[in-house]
């Protein structure tokens, strides 16, 4: 559903899953390794890194979030 490249680390990619997956994952795009995973209670609709790449903001679907 959503992806965002880090503005400060070119090999860092965040991805967000749909209504069945419901997870935000951080990847090393050079190695294909998953660095971290955060489960959520809803689908991830968008991801945006902060200007300095230290924070990640997500928006979600479903009305109860």
C-alpha positions as CSV (number, residue, x, y, z in Angstrom):
1,X,0.0,0.0,0.0
2,X,2.8,2.5,0.8
3,X,6.5,3.0,0.4
4,X,8.9,5.8,1.3
5,X,12.7,6.2,0.8
6,X,14.8,7.7,3.6
7,X,15.9,11.2,2.8
8,X,19.3,10.7,4.5
9,X,20.1,7.0,3.8
10,X,19.6,6.0,0.2
11,X,19.4,2.3,0.9
12,X,16.7,2.6,3.6
13,X,13.1,1.9,2.5
14,X,9.9,1.9,4.5
15,X,6.9,-0.2,3.3
16,X,3.4,-0.4,4.6
17,X,1.0,-3.3,4.1
18,X,-2.6,-3.5,3.2
19,X,-5.7,-4.7,5.2
20,X,-4.4,-8.2,5.7
21,X,-0.8,-7.5,6.4
22,X,-1.1,-4.3,8.6
23,X,2.7,-4.0,9.2
24,X,5.3,-1.2,8.6
25,X,8.6,-2.7,7.6
26,X,12.0,-1.0,7.2
27,X,14.3,-2.6,4.6
28,X,17.9,-2.4,3.5
29,X,17.5,-2.2,-0.2
30,X,21.1,-3.2,-1.0
31,X,20.9,-6.5,0.8
32,X,17.1,-7.1,0.8
33,X,17.2,-7.6,4.6
34,X,14.3,-6.6,6.7
35,X,15.7,-4.3,9.5
36,X,12.5,-3.9,11.5
37,X,8.8,-4.6,11.6
38,X,5.9,-2.8,13.5
39,X,2.5,-4.4,13.4
40,X,-0.5,-2.1,13.4
41,X,-4.2,-2.6,13.8
42,X,-5.1,-1.3,10.3
43,X,-3.9,-1.0,6.7
44,X,-1.2,1.5,6.1
45,X,-2.2,4.1,3.5
46,X,0.9,6.3,3.3
47,X,4.3,6.7,4.8
48,X,6.5,9.9,5.0
49,X,9.9,10.3,6.5
50,X,10.7,13.5,8.4
51,X,13.1,15.9,6.7
52,X,16.1,14.6,8.7
53,X,15.1,10.9,8.4
54,X,14.8,10.3,12.1
55,X,11.0,9.8,12.2
56,X,8.4,8.1,10.1
57,X,4.8,9.2,9.9
58,X,2.0,6.9,8.8
59,X,-1.6,7.2,7.9
60,X,-4.1,4.4,8.2
61,X,-7.4,3.2,6.9
62,X,-10.5,2.1,8.8
63,X,-12.6,4.5,10.7
64,X,-11.6,3.4,14.3
65,X,-7.9,4.5,14.0
